Amino acid sequence: MRLKAIRGTRDILPGEVERWQRVEAAAREVFALYGFRELRTPIFEDSAVFLKGTGEATDIVRKEMYRFEDLGGNDLTLRPEGTPPVIRAYLEHGLGQGLSMDRFYYMGPMFRYERPQKGRYRQFHQIGVEALGSGSPRVDAEIMEMAMRWLHELGVHQPHLMLNTVGDQQTRATYLAVLVRAQAEHLDVLCKDCHQRHATNPLRVFDCKIPECQPILDQLPTIHGSLSSRSARHFERVQQLLDLWHVAYDLDPRLVRGLDYYRETVFEITSEALGAQDSLLGGGRYDGLVAQLGGDDRPGTGFASGVERILLAMPDEAAGGVADVFVVAFDEESTEVAHDLLHRLRAAGVRTLSAAYDARNKKAQLRAAKRSGAAWQLVVGPDEIAAGRYTLRRIADGERVEIAASELPNKVAQLLSDARGTPG
């Protein structure tokens, strides 16, 4: 039997990996501008982390978690989302002691048992951020500004920020009473999942994607008519700050997040490049979650993004070569010299490859040089060794640069640095 990757998982191969690295590198660079530090948590956790944090009424906990008992009888779950594990680590290690606010980011695989489709897998990857310790609307706006900056840095196609509020506890209590009554009048035509959500978390009825339910959902009252004065002020201030910082957004009164812990601000960033399932990133404020997981009541705000989704919305780019210089040698003596040059070039920071192993002929080496994607080719033969000079040839257009053997590593490094526009 031929072995294959499990359904809903996939291999990320050379050529594609480089695009993933660009997404991750841009995240680290942008998030660092805002004072975020990386935190890494285990891939599996005690199931209670998600039962208490994610919420037992959510689809993730009810239908999608990879939950199992290990050989020691422990109830464990493969990480389906990043926020509860970050907060568990934050509390366990006392990371917030003495700080008014702490900022973390994470990246890594998550696991949910759902129907695989383009850009959505059972093992998928998230990059997310959490800011813990401040209830200020400035933090909400700053998080959204940072997310948009990151996506623009990646060249994501037309990222579109959608904004809403789900209110504070007072708002939720008032609104849920109104919403439950309105939903009850239409249960006979709503889908099975809507019935379940109506019974367990009525707000999440707005998550429904069934076309037949949409006309009914459009008629339901929105939360904006039930906002407490505190929630109204918070939401208004978030909008004022986004306007002040020139972050474009649209209000969507039907927008809710699929997790129970959100309070006040919620948001989503979409891209038309993804078609109907257009979500790239989502998040919001989750005051109360830290207390829910056993800590002091510290407010929090964050977002999570699907890396696979972001890659689909990024421009196609040719994969970079695995080397800057490819060294070709003619014979056994030349091969010895070539490998000495390989080590010297690498020591100077030049990515260098060669196929001069096991007596491969010159034509085979030249073909390998072309396939490597290297920008430059360096030929080492008896004449070059005798003269103490080498010719560096640019593969794309044949341009040649002659360099003395003694100056080769530093000259090549400088040439590449100049071509990239970076300091030598």
N, C-alpha and C positions, 0 to 999 in steps of 0.2 A: 504494500500500500504506500502510495506517495504521500509524504507528510506535508501538510499545509498549515498556514496560520489559522487560528480559530476564527470562526465567523464573527465579524464585528471588531476584529483587530487587524492591523496591517503593519508591514515592515516599512520603515522609512529609509530609503536607499541613498547611497552617495549620488550627488547631483540634486536630490531634493533636500537632503539634510542641511545643505548650505543655506537654503531659504529659511528653514527652522532656526538655524543659528542666528540669522539676521533678525528675525522676530524677537528672539530672546535677548540678543545684544542690545537692540533698540530699547526694549523694556528696561533692562538694567540701567542704561544710560539716562533715559528720561525719568525713571522713578527716582534715581539718585539725585536728580535736580531738586526733587521735592522732599528729600530726606528719608526716603524709604530704604529699609534694609531687608535683605533676603532672610527668610526663615524656611527651613525644610522639616516637614513632618513625615512620620511613617506612612507607608502605602496602606496599611491596615490599622484599624483602631478598634477599641472596645465599641460594640454596637450602640451602647448607651450614648456615646458622643453624638451620634446622628439621630437617635430616637429623641433625645432631649433638645438637640440643637437644630437639626433640619426640620423636625416636626413629624409626629406619627401620622398626621392626616395628609401629608404631601404625597404626590405620586412617587417621588424618589424612594421614600421609606416603604410605602404600601406595595409598590410594584417593581422597583428597579434595582434595589440594593443587592450586591453580591455578599450575602450574609451566610456565615458558616461557623461550625464549632470545630475548634482545633483539637489536637490529640490530648491537650490538657483540659478539655471541657470548657474552654473560654468561648464566649459568644463574640465573634469578631465580624467586621465588615470591611471589605475593600473600599477605600476612600471614594465616595461618589461626588464630593464637593470639598472645597478647601477651607471655608470659613470656620466651621466648628473645630476642626483639628488645630487651626491657628490659635483659636481662643483657648482650647484645652492646653496647648503648649504655653501660651501667655500666662495662664493661671498657674499651671504646674511649676513653672520656673520663676514666678514672681517678676515677670519682665516689666511690669508697669510701675514698679516701686519707685516713688520719688519723681516720676515724670508726669507732666500735665497731659502729654499725649505721646503715644508711641505709634510708629508707622512700620508696617511690614509688607513685603511682597513675597509671593510664592510662585513656583512653576513646576509642573509635573503631571503625570498621568492620573486620571480619574476613571471610575468604573461604574457603568450603569447598564442594566439589562434592558435595552430598548431596541426597537427595530432599526437595524443599520441602514443608512442612506448616505447620499453624497455629503461629505463634510461632517457626518455624525456617526460615531462608532461606539462600540461597547467599552473599549478602552480608548478614551479620548484624552486630550491634553488641555489644561487650563493654565493661564497666567492671571493672577489676581492680586489685589491689594487690600489691606485692612488698616484703617486708622482708628486707634482706640484711645478714648479718654476725653473727647470734646464733643459737645452737643451743638456746636456752632454751625449755622448754615454756611459759613465761609468754608468749612471743611467739605461739605457736600459739593459746593461749586468748584472748589479746588480739585477734588477728585475727578470731576467730569472734565474740567479743563485739561488735566493731566492725561486722561484717557484719549481725548481728542488729539492732543499734541502727539501722543505715541502713534496713533493710527495715521495721522498726516505724515509723520516721519517715515512710516513704512510705505507711503504712497497708496494706501487703501482707497479704493474707488468710492468717492462721494459718501463718506461716513455721515450719518444723519442722527442727531441726538434727539430722542423723545423723552419728555419729562412729565412726571405726575407726582402726586402725593397720596399716600394711603393713611395719613393722619396719625394722631396720637391715640392713646387708649380711650380718652373721652370721645373723640371723633369716631373711632371704630365702633364703640358701643352704640352710639346714636345711629350711625350709618347702617350697621348690620341689621338693626331692627327694621329700618326702612327697606333695605335690600331684600331681606328674607320674605317680607310680605309681598314685595313686587315679584320675586321669583316664583313664589307659591302659586300665583295666578297663571303661570305659564308652564308648570311642570309637565303637563300632559304632552307638550310638544318639544321639550328639551331632551337631549340625549342622556344615555345612562350615566356617563361620567359627570354631566351637569347635575344629575340627581344626587350622586355621591358627594359632589362638592357642596351642593346646597345643604346637605345634612352635616358635613364636617367643617367646611370653611367656605361660606357663601361668597366671599370676595373673589375666590379663585375660579368662580364660574366664568369670569372674564378671560381666563386662560384658554377656554375652549376654542378649537380651530375648526370644528365641524361647520361646514357652510350653512346647513339648515338651521343652526342655532343662532347665526349672526343677526338676523333681523330682530329676534327677540332680545338679544343682548344689547342691541343698539337702543332699545326702548327703555331699558332699566335705568333708574336714577343713578347719577354719578355721586362720588363722595364729596364733590366741591360744595354741594348744598348743605352738607352736615359738618363742615370743618369747624373745630373750636377756634376761638380767637388766637390762641397760641399757635396752632398748626397753620392757620392762615398767614400769620406774621412770618413764621419760619419759611413757608413756601414762597411768599412774596419776596423775602430777602434773598433767597436762592436765585430767583429770576433776576433781581436787580444786579446781583454780582455777575451772573453770566452775561448780562447785557453790558455791564461796565467793562468786562474783560473780553468782549467781542467774541463770545462763544455762541454760535448760532444753535437754536433749538426750536422744537415745536412742542406745544402742550398736547398731551393725549390723555383725556380724563378716564379712558378705559384701561390704561396701562396698569397692570399689577405684576408683581414678581411671583414666581412659582414656589416661593418658600415662605413659611409662616412667620419668620422672625422680623420681617421688614416693618418699619415705622417711618412716618413722615416721608421724606424724599425717596422716590424710586425713579430709575431711568434705564433707558436701553439705547444702544447705538446700533443702527442697521446699515446695510449697504444694498443698493439695487443690484449689484453684481451677483448676489446670491439667489435672486429669484424670489419665490413666494416665502420660503423659509429664510428670512433675510437678517436674522439677528446675529450680531458679531459679539456683543458684550452687554452685560447688564449688571445692575447693582442698586445700591441705595443705602439708607440709614437703617440700622438695626439696634437701636437703643433697647436695652432689656435682655439681650441675648447673653451677655457676659454673666449677669445674675442668674439667668436660666441654667447656665452650665456650672453654677456653684460659686461664682466670684462676687465681688462687690458690684454694685450697679454702675458700670462704666459704659458710656455711650460709644457707638461705633458706626463707621461708614466704610463701604468698600465696593469693589466690583470683581467680577470674574469674566474672563473672556475665553472663547474656544479657539485654540490655536489653529485647528484645522479650518475653521470658518474664516479666520483672518487670512490665511494663506490663499483661500479661494478668491478673496476680494482684493488681493495684491496684484500688481502688474506682473506678467510673465517676464522672467529674466533668464538669460542664458546662464547656466551654471558656470561658475569660475573654474579655471583649470586647477589641477592639484599641484602644479609647480609653476615657478616663474621661469626657470631655466632647465632645459633638457640637454644633458651632456652625451655626445656620441663619440665613441672611440673606434679606431681602425683595427688594431691588432693587440696582442698581449701586452707589449710594452706600453702602448697608448692607454690601455685599460688601467694599468697600474697608476699612471699619471692622472687619468680621469677620476679615479676614485679618491686620490689625494685632493683634487680640485673640489670634488663633491663635499668632502668634509670641511674644507676651507670656506667654501661658499655658504654652507649651512651655518657655520660658526659666525658668519657675518650677517645672518638673518635672512638669507636668500633661500626660498623654497626650491630645492634642486632634486631632479630625478635623473636616472640613467637606465638604459636597457643593456648596458655593456657588461653582461654576465654570461657565463657559459658559452663563450665564443659565438655569440649571435652576430650575423653578418651586418654590414653597414646598412643595407636596404631595409632590413627588418627593424633596425634601430631608428632609422629615419621615419618609418611608418609609425613606430611607437611614439616618437616625438610629436607627430601630428595629432595622434589620438589623445595624447596627454592633456592637450589644451594649454601647454606652456606657451608663454609669449615669445621666448627667445630660445635659440638653439646654439650650443657651443660644441664645435667639432675639435676633437683632440687626435692629431695624427703625427707621424714622424716629422713632417715639415714644421708644424707648429711647435713641437717640443724643441726642435733644433734652434728655431728662431727665438724662442722664449716669448712669443706673442701669440695671442689667440683672437679669432674673429667671432664676435657675438652677432648672430644673424636673427633679425626679427622675423618670425614665421609668417606673420600676416602679409607683409609687403616686401620682404627681402632686404630691408635696410641693414647695413653692416656697420659694426663698431669694432675697431681694432684696439686691443688692450694688452699691455705688457703683463707677463705672467705674475710678476711680483705685486702688481697693483690690482689684479683681477678681482678678488673678493670685495674690496672697498669700492672700486669703480662700478662694479655690477650693482652693489647695494645702492649706491648713489643714483645710478641710472634709473633703477626701479622706483626709488623714492621720488625723483623728479617727475617721473611719468604719472605717479599717483597724486602729485601735488602736495606731498607731505614733507616735513623737515627731514633732512638726512641725518 
